[in-house]
Amino acid sequence: MDRHFPDGERGHGRGRGHFGAGGPGFGPGAHLGRGRGRGGRGRRGDVRAAVLLLIAEEPMHGYELIQQIVERSGGVWKPSPGSIYPALSQLEDEGLVIIDKVAGRKTARLTADGVAYVAEHKADLGSPWDDVRDSVGAPEQDLRELIGQLMGAAGQVAAVGTPAQVKAAADVLIEARKSLYRVLAEDGSTDAGS
């Protein structure tokens, strides 16, 4: 069986040979691929636990795993393909996961050993998406929401605005960036006029 992922799903060129089963911190119970993806000051997520818990519910391919983690963490944690696919490969090496081709996509499901492992370690696996979400305080979450709204508005102007509107929006974004740096430079002061 070809155990490599298709080029579009491999994740930043990291192949299976990069991680050995005997490497430091690997093996059943090890925390693999701790990474929260972009942004946030929350603690890093336990990719290995998240993958095991999600595919215990139903078989999934890598993109579905990423989507589920983003959704369950309230958008706070978005692991990269470069953390998901090595985690899947390691779990496959451990005999906890098997990768099958389903509808043209490499889809992971638990083996019998994997089902037993998840049942036995359910408390240890916890709820990694909740852990990451809870580690990000309310002000950071509010700022993320505002950033998302700003990006949405800028995207709308870029998509349907006239050249003059696009130029005006660019000026607003440039000024917003400068203002944010002034906030930091003023040691927490929000007076952007100085």
GISULVEN-V942985 format. One line per field, one symbol per residue. psi: psi as a letter, one per 20 degrees, with the letter a starting at -180 (. if undefined). Layout:
BEGIN
psi = ???
END
This chain:
BEGIN
psi = pojqqqgijhnkjorhihpqhjrpjrrpiqoqlopjbqrqjrrqqnggggggggihgqqqrghhggggggghjkjhonqqhihghhgggghghijhqqpqopljqoppqqrghgggggghkgghhbnhhhggghiprghhggggghgggghgghhgghhiqrhhhggghggghghggghghhgghjliqjoii.
END
